[in-house]
Amino acid sequence: MIGAERAAAVRSLAEAGCIAPGEEADALIRASGGDTGALAGLLARRAQGEPLAWLTGEVEFCGLSLSVDHGVYVPRPQTEALARRAAELLPPGGVAVDLCTGAGAIAAVLAAAVPTARVLATELDQRAVRCARRNGVDVLEGSLDDPLPPELEHGVDILTAVVPYVPTDAIRLLPRDVQAFEPRLALDGGPDGTDLLVEVARRSPRWLRPGGWLLLELGGDQAEPVGSRLRDVGFEESAIMIDDDGDPRAISARLGSPSFRIGRPPLLG
């Protein structure tokens, strides 16, 4: 019976266009707890495009099993490279901050990789804040760096952020299920998608120590303007992270010494 039930679930998901119907069927069968009616409901919701993580309540990220509540932005596999690179750069006993943490994926990876580090996160959405805290993340509620305590100024080793970076007009080009279910707050990055990327670049020197690293996820042709802005505010040694398809996926940059930044133009609000 179980074999027949799984086969039917796999077939249903395949017909709905799911890329990995076998894996998803197994996850939904586990989530249903053996209840045939519950499984049918989960399959129907998945066929409509509802994120798998919302249905199962969890997602795997860098080998960690993370809780994901309904309505919370689902951590993407494409972000794992950024999280791993940040973990490599975080020194023992260091300080890391993850802005717009969502479910807390990057912060959780950093805390697991460097247990002696202090890892803080911020998040605006209350549902995501609750979710991140359940994932063991020390998260402060508020926008970007607004809730960070002043004592962290110029003392942060690693600052990461996956801010919304989809250009407003490009949201309509996203997959149907993303448009229908993912929170727009986590997607819309303004006219060219760089509004919040540039804002984080502008604010980050307040928090990073000299030699500290900023890592930002981005997409499309955003690497050049964001990299230019980073240089304007005193960053050096910037590097673009490329995904498996050969597309820019993130940028990392190291904050120069105070002497390097002398004479740079004033930051504009």
C-alpha positions as protocol buffer text, in pm:
chain_id: "A"
residue {
  index: 1
  type: MET
  ca { x: 0 y: 0 z: 0 }
}
residue {
  index: 2
  type: ILE
  ca { x: 282 y: 235 z: 90 }
}
residue {
  index: 3
  type: GLY
  ca { x: 453 y: 165 z: -242 }
}
residue {
  index: 4
  type: ALA
  ca { x: 135 y: 234 z: -436 }
}
residue {
  index: 5
  type: GLU
  ca { x: 71 y: 549 z: -236 }
}
residue {
  index: 6
  type: ARG
  ca { x: 423 y: 676 z: -304 }
}
residue {
  index: 7
  type: ALA
  ca { x: 398 y: 596 z: -674 }
}
residue {
  index: 8
  type: ALA
  ca { x: 73 y: 790 z: -696 }
}
residue {
  index: 9
  type: ALA
  ca { x: 229 y: 1083 z: -510 }
}
residue {
  index: 10
  type: VAL
  ca { x: 532 y: 1086 z: -738 }
}
residue {
  index: 11
  type: ARG
  ca { x: 309 y: 1077 z: -1044 }
}
residue {
  index: 12
  type: SER
  ca { x: 95 y: 1362 z: -912 }
}
residue {
  index: 13
  type: LEU
  ca { x: 397 y: 1582 z: -843 }
}
residue {
  index: 14
  type: ALA
  ca { x: 558 y: 1502 z: -1177 }
}
residue {
  index: 15
  type: GLU
  ca { x: 239 y: 1600 z: -1358 }
}
residue {
  index: 16
  type: ALA
  ca { x: 240 y: 1926 z: -1163 }
}
residue {
  index: 17
  type: GLY
  ca { x: 587 y: 2002 z: -1298 }
}
residue {
  index: 18
  type: CYS
  ca { x: 794 y: 1942 z: -984 }
}
residue {
  index: 19
  type: ILE
  ca { x: 1162 y: 1893 z: -1069 }
}
residue {
  index: 20
  type: ALA
  ca { x: 1232 y: 1623 z: -806 }
}
residue {
  index: 21
  type: PRO
  ca { x: 897 y: 1446 z: -760 }
}
residue {
  index: 22
  type: GLY
  ca { x: 1044 y: 1143 z: -586 }
}
residue {
  index: 23
  type: GLU
  ca { x: 1223 y: 1343 z: -317 }
}
residue {
  index: 24
  type: GLU
  ca { x: 925 y: 1571 z: -269 }
}
residue {
  index: 25
  type: ALA
  ca { x: 685 y: 1277 z: -244 }
}
residue {
  index: 26
  type: ASP
  ca { x: 896 y: 1123 z: 32 }
}
residue {
  index: 27
  type: ALA
  ca { x: 905 y: 1453 z: 220 }
}
residue {
  index: 28
  type: LEU
  ca { x: 530 y: 1501 z: 196 }
}
residue {
  index: 29
  type: ILE
  ca { x: 459 y: 1142 z: 299 }
}
residue {
  index: 30
  type: ARG
  ca { x: 669 y: 1199 z: 611 }
}
residue {
  index: 31
  type: ALA
  ca { x: 494 y: 1528 z: 679 }
}
residue {
  index: 32
  type: SER
  ca { x: 152 y: 1364 z: 647 }
}
residue {
  index: 33
  type: GLY
  ca { x: 231 y: 1122 z: 928 }
}
residue {
  index: 34
  type: GLY
  ca { x: 72 y: 836 z: 737 }
}
residue {
  index: 35
  type: ASP
  ca { x: -264 y: 1012 z: 708 }
}
residue {
  index: 36
  type: THR
  ca { x: -395 y: 956 z: 354 }
}
residue {
  index: 37
  type: GLY
  ca { x: -626 y: 1254 z: 368 }
}
residue {
  index: 38
  type: ALA
  ca { x: -350 y: 1482 z: 495 }
}
residue {
  index: 39
  type: LEU
  ca { x: -121 y: 1361 z: 216 }
}
residue {
  index: 40
  type: ALA
  ca { x: -384 y: 1436 z: -46 }
}
residue {
  index: 41
  type: GLY
  ca { x: -416 y: 1788 z: 89 }
}
residue {
  index: 42
  type: LEU
  ca { x: -41 y: 1842 z: 88 }
}
residue {
  index: 43
  type: LEU
  ca { x: -12 y: 1712 z: -268 }
}
residue {
  index: 44
  type: ALA
  ca { x: -288 y: 1944 z: -383 }
}
residue {
  index: 45
  type: ARG
  ca { x: -123 y: 2246 z: -222 }
}
residue {
  index: 46
  type: ARG
  ca { x: 215 y: 2155 z: -370 }
}
residue {
  index: 47
  type: ALA
  ca { x: 59 y: 2115 z: -713 }
}
residue {
  index: 48
  type: GLN
  ca { x: -61 y: 2474 z: -682 }
}
residue {
  index: 49
  type: GLY
  ca { x: 298 y: 2586 z: -626 }
}
residue {
  index: 50
  type: GLU
  ca { x: 308 y: 2629 z: -249 }
}
residue {
  index: 51
  type: PRO
  ca { x: 672 y: 2597 z: -134 }
}
residue {
  index: 52
  type: LEU
  ca { x: 765 y: 2248 z: -20 }
}
residue {
  index: 53
  type: ALA
  ca { x: 928 y: 2386 z: 295 }
}
residue {
  index: 54
  type: TRP
  ca { x: 602 y: 2548 z: 401 }
}
residue {
  index: 55
  type: LEU
  ca { x: 428 y: 2213 z: 372 }
}
residue {
  index: 56
  type: THR
  ca { x: 691 y: 2011 z: 556 }
}
residue {
  index: 57
  type: GLY
  ca { x: 790 y: 2288 z: 797 }
}
residue {
  index: 58
  type: GLU
  ca { x: 1160 y: 2246 z: 733 }
}
residue {
  index: 59
  type: VAL
  ca { x: 1440 y: 2287 z: 482 }
}
residue {
  index: 60
  type: GLU
  ca { x: 1798 y: 2163 z: 464 }
}
residue {
  index: 61
  type: PHE
  ca { x: 2063 y: 2432 z: 433 }
}
residue {
  index: 62
  type: CYS
  ca { x: 2437 y: 2358 z: 441 }
}
residue {
  index: 63
  type: GLY
  ca { x: 2360 y: 2030 z: 613 }
}
residue {
  index: 64
  type: LEU
  ca { x: 2143 y: 2189 z: 882 }
}
residue {
  index: 65
  type: SER
  ca { x: 1773 y: 2113 z: 918 }
}
residue {
  index: 66
  type: LEU
  ca { x: 1597 y: 2447 z: 967 }
}
residue {
  index: 67
  type: SER
  ca { x: 1241 y: 2524 z: 1062 }
}
residue {
  index: 68
  type: VAL
  ca { x: 1049 y: 2731 z: 806 }
}
residue {
  index: 69
  type: ASP
  ca { x: 705 y: 2868 z: 887 }
}
residue {
  index: 70
  type: HIS
  ca { x: 429 y: 2935 z: 637 }
}
residue {
  index: 71
  type: GLY
  ca { x: 480 y: 3281 z: 488 }
}
residue {
  index: 72
  type: VAL
  ca { x: 854 y: 3298 z: 560 }
}
residue {
  index: 73
  type: TYR
  ca { x: 1103 y: 3331 z: 273 }
}
residue {
  index: 74
  type: VAL
  ca { x: 1253 y: 2988 z: 206 }
}
residue {
  index: 75
  type: PRO
  ca { x: 1636 y: 2974 z: 216 }
}
residue {
  index: 76
  type: ARG
  ca { x: 1772 y: 2889 z: -129 }
}
residue {
  index: 77
  type: PRO
  ca { x: 2047 y: 2641 z: -219 }
}
residue {
  index: 78
  type: GLN
  ca { x: 2211 y: 2923 z: -417 }
}
residue {
  index: 79
  type: THR
  ca { x: 2283 y: 3102 z: -89 }
}
residue {
  index: 80
  type: GLU
  ca { x: 2481 y: 2814 z: 59 }
}
residue {
  index: 81
  type: ALA
  ca { x: 2807 y: 2919 z: -110 }
}
residue {
  index: 82
  type: LEU
  ca { x: 2783 y: 3264 z: 48 }
}
residue {
  index: 83
  type: ALA
  ca { x: 2715 y: 3111 z: 391 }
}
residue {
  index: 84
  type: ARG
  ca { x: 3011 y: 2873 z: 362 }
}
residue {
  index: 85
  type: ARG
  ca { x: 3245 y: 3150 z: 249 }
}
residue {
  index: 86
  type: ALA
  ca { x: 3135 y: 3368 z: 541 }
}
residue {
  index: 87
  type: ALA
  ca { x: 3201 y: 3079 z: 780 }
}
residue {
  index: 88
  type: GLU
  ca { x: 3552 y: 3040 z: 636 }
}
residue {
  index: 89
  type: LEU
  ca { x: 3623 y: 3409 z: 697 }
}
residue {
  index: 90
  type: LEU
  ca { x: 3479 y: 3425 z: 1052 }
}
residue {
  index: 91
  type: PRO
  ca { x: 3764 y: 3391 z: 1305 }
}
residue {
  index: 92
  type: PRO
  ca { x: 3730 y: 3197 z: 1633 }
}
residue {
  index: 93
  type: GLY
  ca { x: 3582 y: 3430 z: 1893 }
}
residue {
  index: 94
  type: GLY
  ca { x: 3484 y: 3675 z: 1620 }
}
residue {
  index: 95
  type: VAL
  ca { x: 3164 y: 3870 z: 1564 }
}
residue {
  index: 96
  type: ALA
  ca { x: 2925 y: 3816 z: 1276 }
}
residue {
  index: 97
  type: VAL
  ca { x: 2605 y: 3996 z: 1180 }
}
residue {
  index: 98
  type: ASP
  ca { x: 2347 y: 3872 z: 930 }
}
residue {
  index: 99
  type: LEU
  ca { x: 2102 y: 4136 z: 809 }
}
residue {
  index: 100
  type: CYS
  ca { x: 1758 y: 4038 z: 676 }
}
residue {
  index: 101
  type: THR
  ca { x: 1813 y: 3691 z: 818 }
}
residue {
  index: 102
  type: GLY
  ca { x: 1470 y: 3548 z: 730 }
}
residue {
  index: 103
  type: ALA
  ca { x: 1452 y: 3201 z: 882 }
}
residue {
  index: 104
  type: GLY
  ca { x: 1806 y: 3250 z: 1011 }
}
residue {
  index: 105
  type: ALA
  ca { x: 1983 y: 3020 z: 767 }
}
residue {
  index: 106
  type: ILE
  ca { x: 2314 y: 3204 z: 728 }
}
residue {
  index: 107
  type: ALA
  ca { x: 2333 y: 3296 z: 1095 }
}
residue {
  index: 108
  type: ALA
  ca { x: 2268 y: 2936 z: 1196 }
}
residue {
  index: 109
  type: VAL
  ca { x: 2547 y: 2814 z: 967 }
}
residue {
  index: 110
  type: LEU
  ca { x: 2791 y: 3069 z: 1110 }
}
residue {
  index: 111
  type: ALA
  ca { x: 2705 y: 2976 z: 1468 }
}
residue {
  index: 112
  type: ALA
  ca { x: 2743 y: 2606 z: 1393 }
}
residue {
  index: 113
  type: ALA
  ca { x: 3072 y: 2651 z: 1207 }
}
residue {
  index: 114
  type: VAL
  ca { x: 3235 y: 2880 z: 1467 }
}
residue {
  index: 115
  type: PRO
  ca { x: 3079 y: 2802 z: 1807 }
}
residue {
  index: 116
  type: THR
  ca { x: 3302 y: 3055 z: 1985 }
}
residue {
  index: 117
  type: ALA
  ca { x: 3184 y: 3344 z: 1768 }
}
residue {
  index: 118
  type: ARG
  ca { x: 2911 y: 3589 z: 1858 }
}
residue {
  index: 119
  type: VAL
  ca { x: 2647 y: 3578 z: 1585 }
}
residue {
  index: 120
  type: LEU
  ca { x: 2365 y: 3832 z: 1571 }
}
residue {
  index: 121
  type: ALA
  ca { x: 2095 y: 3875 z: 1311 }
}
residue {
  index: 122
  type: THR
  ca { x: 1826 y: 4126 z: 1222 }
}
residue {
  index: 123
  type: GLU
  ca { x: 1489 y: 4077 z: 1058 }
}
residue {
  index: 124
  type: LEU
  ca { x: 1189 y: 4301 z: 990 }
}
residue {
  index: 125
  type: ASP
  ca { x: 916 y: 4039 z: 946 }
}
residue {
  index: 126
  type: GLN
  ca { x: 775 y: 3915 z: 1277 }
}
residue {
  index: 127
  type: ARG
  ca { x: 694 y: 3569 z: 1141 }
}
residue {
  index: 128
  type: ALA
  ca { x: 1052 y: 3528 z: 1026 }
}
residue {
  index: 129
  type: VAL
  ca { x: 1183 y: 3655 z: 1359 }
}
residue {
  index: 130
  type: ARG
  ca { x: 992 y: 3383 z: 1544 }
}
residue {
  index: 131
  type: CYS
  ca { x: 1114 y: 3125 z: 1296 }
}
residue {
  index: 132
  type: ALA
  ca { x: 1478 y: 3231 z: 1324 }
}
residue {
  index: 133
  type: ARG
  ca { x: 1465 y: 3222 z: 1702 }
}
residue {
  index: 134
  type: ARG
  ca { x: 1328 y: 2868 z: 1686 }
}
residue {
  index: 135
  type: ASN
  ca { x: 1633 y: 2787 z: 1475 }
}
residue {
  index: 136
  type: GLY
  ca { x: 1853 y: 2906 z: 1760 }
}
residue {
  index: 137
  type: VAL
  ca { x: 1943 y: 3242 z: 1608 }
}
residue {
  index: 138
  type: ASP
  ca { x: 1994 y: 3550 z: 1824 }
}
residue {
  index: 139
  type: VAL
  ca { x: 1781 y: 3785 z: 1615 }
}
residue {
  index: 140
  type: LEU
  ca { x: 1684 y: 4148 z: 1674 }
}
residue {
  index: 141
  type: GLU
  ca { x: 1363 y: 4278 z: 1521 }
}
residue {
  index: 142
  type: GLY
  ca { x: 1400 y: 4574 z: 1287 }
}
residue {
  index: 143
  type: SER
  ca { x: 1509 y: 4692 z: 944 }
}
residue {
  index: 144
  type: LEU
  ca { x: 1863 y: 4627 z: 822 }
}
residue {
  index: 145
  type: ASP
  ca { x: 2112 y: 4746 z: 1088 }
}
residue {
  index: 146
  type: ASP
  ca { x: 1866 y: 4965 z: 1280 }
}
residue {
  index: 147
  type: PRO
  ca { x: 1834 y: 4732 z: 1584 }
}
residue {
  index: 148
  type: LEU
  ca { x: 2207 y: 4659 z: 1625 }
}
residue {
  index: 149
  type: PRO
  ca { x: 2355 y: 4771 z: 1958 }
}
residue {
  index: 150
  type: PRO
  ca { x: 2604 y: 5063 z: 1941 }
}
residue {
  index: 151
  type: GLU
  ca { x: 2877 y: 4860 z: 2112 }
}
residue {
  index: 152
  type: LEU
  ca { x: 2916 y: 4662 z: 1790 }
}
residue {
  index: 153
  type: GLU
  ca { x: 3036 y: 4967 z: 1596 }
}
residue {
  index: 154
  type: HIS
  ca { x: 3369 y: 4893 z: 1421 }
}
residue {
  index: 155
  type: GLY
  ca { x: 3384 y: 4554 z: 1590 }
}
residue {
  index: 156
  type: VAL
  ca { x: 3218 y: 4319 z: 1342 }
}
residue {
  index: 157
  type: ASP
  ca { x: 3434 y: 4070 z: 1153 }
}
residue {
  index: 158
  type: ILE
  ca { x: 3174 y: 3943 z: 907 }
}
residue {
  index: 159
  type: LEU
  ca { x: 2857 y: 4113 z: 785 }
}
residue {
  index: 160
  type: THR
  ca { x: 2627 y: 3919 z: 554 }
}
residue {
  index: 161
  type: ALA
  ca { x: 2299 y: 4012 z: 392 }
}
residue {
  index: 162
  type: VAL
  ca { x: 2052 y: 3856 z: 152 }
}
residue {
  index: 163
  type: VAL
  ca { x: 1836 y: 4161 z: 94 }
}
residue {
  index: 164
  type: PRO
  ca { x: 1559 y: 4181 z: -167 }
}
residue {
  index: 165
  type: TYR
  ca { x: 1734 y: 4231 z: -502 }
}
residue {
  index: 166
  type: VAL
  ca { x: 1479 y: 4149 z: -772 }
}
residue {
  index: 167
  type: PRO
  ca { x: 1405 y: 4456 z: -989 }
}
residue {
  index: 168
  type: THR
  ca { x: 1044 y: 4561 z: -940 }
}
residue {
  index: 169
  type: ASP
  ca { x: 951 y: 4513 z: -1305 }
}
residue {
  index: 170
  type: ALA
  ca { x: 1117 y: 4169 z: -1310 }
}
residue {
  index: 171
  type: ILE
  ca { x: 899 y: 4023 z: -1035 }
}
residue {
  index: 172
  type: ARG
  ca { x: 633 y: 3946 z: -1297 }
}
residue {
  index: 173
  type: LEU
  ca { x: 892 y: 3728 z: -1475 }
}
residue {
  index: 174
  type: LEU
  ca { x: 955 y: 3507 z: -1173 }
}
residue {
  index: 175
  type: PRO
  ca { x: 807 y: 3156 z: -1166 }
}
residue {
  index: 176
  type: ARG
  ca { x: 434 y: 3149 z: -1106 }
}
residue {
  index: 177
  type: ASP
  ca { x: 463 y: 2985 z: -766 }
}
residue {
  index: 178
  type: VAL
  ca { x: 715 y: 3242 z: -644 }
}
residue {
  index: 179
  type: GLN
  ca { x: 486 y: 3528 z: -745 }
}
residue {
  index: 180
  type: ALA
  ca { x: 186 y: 3361 z: -587 }
}
residue {
  index: 181
  type: PHE
  ca { x: 334 y: 3256 z: -256 }
}
residue {
  index: 182
  type: GLU
  ca { x: 668 y: 3415 z: -169 }
}
residue {
  index: 183
  type: PRO
  ca { x: 648 y: 3736 z: 39 }
}
residue {
  index: 184
  type: ARG
  ca { x: 703 y: 4039 z: -186 }
}
residue {
  index: 185
  type: LEU
  ca { x: 887 y: 4206 z: 102 }
}
residue {
  index: 186
  type: ALA
  ca { x: 1163 y: 3949 z: 51 }
}
residue {
  index: 187
  type: LEU
  ca { x: 1182 y: 4000 z: -327 }
}
residue {
  index: 188
  type: ASP
  ca { x: 1137 y: 4362 z: -439 }
}
residue {
  index: 189
  type: GLY
  ca { x: 1470 y: 4544 z: -456 }
}
residue {
  index: 190
  type: GLY
  ca { x: 1348 y: 4860 z: -628 }
}
residue {
  index: 191
  type: PRO
  ca { x: 1374 y: 4973 z: -992 }
}
residue {
  index: 192
  type: ASP
  ca { x: 1705 y: 4802 z: -1067 }
}
residue {
  index: 193
  type: GLY
  ca { x: 1709 y: 4571 z: -766 }
}
residue {
  index: 194
  type: THR
  ca { x: 2001 y: 4746 z: -596 }
}
residue {
  index: 195
  type: ASP
  ca { x: 1822 y: 4983 z: -357 }
}
residue {
  index: 196
  type: LEU
  ca { x: 1892 y: 4779 z: -45 }
}
residue {
  index: 197
  type: LEU
  ca { x: 2222 y: 4639 z: -170 }
}
residue {
  index: 198
  type: VAL
  ca { x: 2359 y: 4993 z: -202 }
}
residue {
  index: 199
  type: GLU
  ca { x: 2208 y: 5091 z: 133 }
}
residue {
  index: 200
  type: VAL
  ca { x: 2378 y: 4801 z: 312 }
}
residue {
  index: 201
  type: ALA
  ca { x: 2706 y: 4892 z: 142 }
}
residue {
  index: 202
  type: ARG
  ca { x: 2665 y: 5250 z: 264 }
}
residue {
  index: 203
  type: ARG
  ca { x: 2591 y: 5151 z: 622 }
}
residue {
  index: 204
  type: SER
  ca { x: 2832 y: 4863 z: 672 }
}
residue {
  index: 205
  type: PRO
  ca { x: 3155 y: 5060 z: 743 }
}
residue {
  index: 206
  type: ARG
  ca { x: 2992 y: 5178 z: 1065 }
}
residue {
  index: 207
  type: TRP
  ca { x: 2990 y: 4821 z: 1193 }
}
residue {
  index: 208
  type: LEU
  ca { x: 3285 y: 4642 z: 1038 }
}
residue {
  index: 209
  type: ARG
  ca { x: 3630 y: 4656 z: 1187 }
}
residue {
  index: 210
  type: PRO
  ca { x: 3913 y: 4748 z: 948 }
}
residue {
  index: 211
  type: GLY
  ca { x: 3978 y: 4432 z: 750 }
}
residue {
  index: 212
  type: GLY
  ca { x: 3627 y: 4300 z: 813 }
}
residue {
  index: 213
  type: TRP
  ca { x: 3429 y: 4139 z: 534 }
}
residue {
  index: 214
  type: LEU
  ca { x: 3095 y: 4218 z: 375 }
}
residue {
  index: 215
  type: LEU
  ca { x: 2917 y: 3948 z: 172 }
}
residue {
  index: 216
  type: LEU
  ca { x: 2605 y: 4031 z: -29 }
}
residue {
  index: 217
  type: GLU
  ca { x: 2389 y: 3810 z: -247 }
}
residue {
  index: 218
  type: LEU
  ca { x: 2296 y: 3968 z: -579 }
}
residue {
  index: 219
  type: GLY
  ca { x: 2201 y: 3876 z: -933 }
}
residue {
  index: 220
  type: GLY
  ca { x: 2195 y: 3975 z: -1297 }
}
residue {
  index: 221
  type: ASP
  ca { x: 2414 y: 4272 z: -1382 }
}
residue {
  index: 222
  type: GLN
  ca { x: 2421 y: 4409 z: -1026 }
}
residue {
  index: 223
  type: ALA
  ca { x: 2781 y: 4313 z: -945 }
}
residue {
  index: 224
  type: GLU
  ca { x: 2932 y: 4612 z: -1126 }
}
residue {
  index: 225
  type: PRO
  ca { x: 2724 y: 4892 z: -969 }
}
residue {
  index: 226
  type: VAL
  ca { x: 2736 y: 4733 z: -624 }
}
residue {
  index: 227
  type: GLY
  ca { x: 3112 y: 4677 z: -653 }
}
residue {
  index: 228
  type: SER
  ca { x: 3157 y: 5040 z: -753 }
}
residue {
  index: 229
  type: ARG
  ca { x: 2960 y: 5156 z: -451 }
}
residue {
  index: 230
  type: LEU
  ca { x: 3167 y: 4934 z: -223 }
}
residue {
  index: 231
  type: ARG
  ca { x: 3487 y: 5092 z: -351 }
}
residue {
  index: 232
  type: ASP
  ca { x: 3339 y: 5438 z: -297 }
}
residue {
  index: 233
  type: VAL
  ca { x: 3285 y: 5369 z: 75 }
}
residue {
  index: 234
  type: GLY
  ca { x: 3626 y: 5218 z: 139 }
}
residue {
  index: 235
  type: PHE
  ca { x: 3610 y: 4849 z: 50 }
}
residue {
  index: 236
  type: GLU
  ca { x: 3886 y: 4664 z: -133 }
}
residue {
  index: 237
  type: GLU
  ca { x: 3968 y: 4311 z: -244 }
}
residue {
  index: 238
  type: SER
  ca { x: 3618 y: 4260 z: -382 }
}
residue {
  index: 239
  type: ALA
  ca { x: 3541 y: 3927 z: -548 }
}
residue {
  index: 240
  type: ILE
  ca { x: 3238 y: 3803 z: -739 }
}
residue {
  index: 241
  type: MET
  ca { x: 3099 y: 3461 z: -653 }
}
residue {
  index: 242
  type: ILE
  ca { x: 2975 y: 3274 z: -961 }
}
residue {
  index: 243
  type: ASP
  ca { x: 2709 y: 3001 z: -950 }
}
residue {
  index: 244
  type: ASP
  ca { x: 2705 y: 2672 z: -1139 }
}
residue {
  index: 245
  type: ASP
  ca { x: 2541 y: 2841 z: -1439 }
}
residue {
  index: 246
  type: GLY
  ca { x: 2820 y: 3095 z: -1465 }
}
residue {
  index: 247
  type: ASP
  ca { x: 2608 y: 3383 z: -1334 }
}
residue {
  index: 248
  type: PRO
  ca { x: 2713 y: 3632 z: -1062 }
}
residue {
  index: 249
  type: ARG
  ca { x: 2547 y: 3527 z: -738 }
}
residue {
  index: 250
  type: ALA
  ca { x: 2724 y: 3722 z: -462 }
}
residue {
  index: 251
  type: ILE
  ca { x: 2999 y: 3972 z: -391 }
}
residue {
  index: 252
  type: SER
  ca { x: 3248 y: 3981 z: -106 }
}
residue {
  index: 253
  type: ALA
  ca { x: 3471 y: 4273 z: -12 }
}
residue {
  index: 254
  type: ARG
  ca { x: 3711 y: 4362 z: 267 }
}
residue {
  index: 255
  type: LEU
  ca { x: 3692 y: 4699 z: 442 }
}
residue {
  index: 256
  type: GLY
  ca { x: 4012 y: 4899 z: 406 }
}
residue {
  index: 257
  type: SER
  ca { x: 4197 y: 5067 z: 690 }
}
residue {
  index: 258
  type: PRO
  ca { x: 4083 y: 5412 z: 806 }
}
residue {
  index: 259
  type: SER
  ca { x: 4379 y: 5571 z: 627 }
}
residue {
  index: 260
  type: PHE
  ca { x: 4263 y: 5409 z: 303 }
}
residue {
  index: 261
  type: ARG
  ca { x: 3928 y: 5583 z: 340 }
}
residue {
  index: 262
  type: ILE
  ca { x: 4062 y: 5932 z: 411 }
}
residue {
  index: 263
  type: GLY
  ca { x: 3964 y: 6176 z: 143 }
}
residue {
  index: 264
  type: ARG
  ca { x: 3676 y: 5975 z: 10 }
}
residue {
  index: 265
  type: PRO
  ca { x: 3361 y: 6172 z: -74 }
}
residue {
  index: 266
  type: PRO
  ca { x: 3099 y: 6204 z: 201 }
}
residue {
  index: 267
  type: LEU
  ca { x: 2833 y: 5937 z: 210 }
}
residue {
  index: 268
  type: LEU
  ca { x: 2501 y: 6046 z: 69 }
}
residue {
  index: 269
  type: GLY
  ca { x: 2185 y: 5960 z: 259 }
}
